[in-house]
Amino acid sequence: MNEEFEANVILPTTEGDGIKLADDAVNAAYARDTFPVVAYTAEELDEMAFLSPDITSYCNQQYAHWVTEGGVEEEWDAYIAKLNQMSVQDLIQIHLDAYARYIAE
C-alpha cells in the first residue's frame, strides 16, 4: 500500500488489526527496538555447547512429565538439585557475563 492510501484506512479498535495497532501504541513505551546482541568468548561458546544440550533436554523432559502426569510441587526441589548437578549455574553465569560485557559497551 502507498502511504496516502494507508493514511486513509480506519480500522475498528475493537477487533482484528485495529486491536493490534492500539496495543502497539501502548506497548511502544515498554518495548525496545532491538534485543541485545551479546558476544560470547570462544571458551564460553565451548562450555555452552557442552552444557546446554543436556540441560535443555532435561528441562523439556520434566516439563512434559509435569504437564502429562503432574507432580511439579513434590518434585521441584529434586529438579533444581539435578539442574545444579548439571552445572546450570555455570551456564547462567556465562549468560550474565556476556550481558555484563554488552552493558559495559
ROGUGU-677800 format. One record per atom (N, C-alpha, C): x, y, z; residue in one letter. Coordinates in steps of 0.05 Angstrom, whole numbers, plus 5000, padded with zeros to 4 digits. Layout:
# ROGUGU-677800
XYZA
...
END
This chain:
# ROGUGU-677800
501749765000M
500050005000M
501850255000M
500850454986N
502350704988N
501550855013N
503151045021E
502651195046E
500051345046E
499251455023E
496751615022E
494351435027E
494351195015F
492151015019F
492150915048F
494450845059E
494650745086E
493750955106E
494251205101A
493351425119A
490351445120A
488951355100N
486051375098N
484651125109N
486150925115V
484850675125V
484350715155V
481850655162I
481050675191I
480150405199I
481550295219L
480950025229L
479450055256L
477349895260P
476049905286P
477949815308P
477949955330T
479849895352T
478749675370T
476549555363T
475349345379T
475649065368T
476949045345E
477348785332E
479748775314E
480648535310G
482748475290G
485248655291G
486048745268D
488448905266D
488249175281D
485849275284G
485449515299G
486349485328G
485749255340I
486649195367I
489649185368I
490849055348K
493749025347K
495049295345K
494049475329L
495149745326L
494949895352L
492649875365A
492250015390A
494249905411A
494549645412D
496449515430D
499349605424D
499949635399D
502649715391D
503349995403D
501350165403A
501850435414A
502350425444A
500950255458V
501350225487V
504050085492V
504649875478N
507049725483N
509549865475N
509350065457A
511750205448A
513250345471A
511750415492A
513050545515A
514850355530A
514350095527Y
515749895543Y
517649715527Y
517249705501A
518849525484A
521249665473A
523349515470R
525749625457R
525649565427R
527049715411D
527149665383D
528649415376D
530649355392T
532249115386T
532848965412T
533448715410F
534348555432F
537348595434F
538448575458P
541348595460P
542748365445P
544748435431V
546348225417V
548948195433V
549047985449V
551347945466V
553447775451V
555947815459A
558047655446A
559247475468A
559747235459Y
560947035477Y
563846985468Y
565546915488T
568246845482T
568246555471T
570446485459A
570746205448A
570346005470A
571546065494E
571245885516E
568345855526E
566946085526E
564146085534E
562445925515E
563045955489L
561545805469L
562045505471L
564445435477D
565045145481D
563545035505D
563645185527E
562245095551E
559245085547E
558145285533M
555245275527M
554545035510M
556244975491A
555644745473A
555844485489A
557444475510F
557644245526F
555244215546F
554544445558L
552444435579L
549544445569L
549144615549S
546344665541S
544744425531S
545844255515P
544144035505P
542943865528P
544543775547D
543543605569D
541543755587D
542244015593I
540444175610I
537744215596I
537944295571T
535444345556T
533744095553T
535043865547S
533643615545S
532243545572S
533743575593Y
532543505620Y
530243695626Y
530543945621C
528244135626C
525844065609C
526244005584N
524043925567N
522643675576N
524243475584Q
523143225594Q
521443265619Q
522543425637Q
521043475662Q
518443635657Q
518643825639Y
516243985632Y
514043795621Y
514843625602A
512943435591A
511843255612A
513443165630H
512542985651H
510543125669H
511143375676W
509343525694W
506743595681W
506843655655V
504343715641V
502643475639V
503743245634T
502143005629T
501542845655T
503342865675E
502942705699E
502742865725E
503443115723G
503443275748G
505843215765G
505743325790G
507843265809G
509943475812G
509543705799V
511643915800V
512244005828V
510144035844E
510544135872E
512343945888E
511743685885E
513243485900E
516043445889E
516443495864E
519043425851E
520843675846E
519843915853W
521244155846W
524044165858W
524344105884D
526944125897D
528943935884D
528043695878A
529843495865A
530543595837A
528643715823Y
529243835796Y
531444045798Y
531144225817I
533244435820I
535844315828I
535844115845A
538343985853A
539643855829A
538043725812K
539143595788K
540343805769K
538944025765L
540044235748L
542644345759L
542844375785N
545344465797N
547544255793N
546943995795Q
548843785789Q
549843805760Q
548043895743M
548643915714M
550144175708M
550744335728S
552244585725S
550644805712S
548044815718V
546445025707V
547345305716V
548545315740Q
549545575750Q
551845675732Q
553445495722D
555645575704D
554445685678D
552445555668L
551145655644L
549845925648L
548545965670I
547346225677I
549546435678I
551746365691Q
553946565694Q
555146645667Q
555246455649I
556246525622I
554446745610I
551846705612H
549946905600H
550147165615H
550447155641L
550647405657L
553247555649L
555447415646D
557947535639D
557847665611D
556647525592A
556347635565A
554547885566A
552447875581Y
550648105583Y
552148345596Y
553648285617A
555148495630A
557148635611A
558348485594R
560148595574R
558548775554R
556248685547Y
554448835529Y
553749105541Y
552949095567I
552149345581I
554449535583I
556949425587A
559249595591A
560149735565A
559249645543E
560049775517E
558850045514E
END
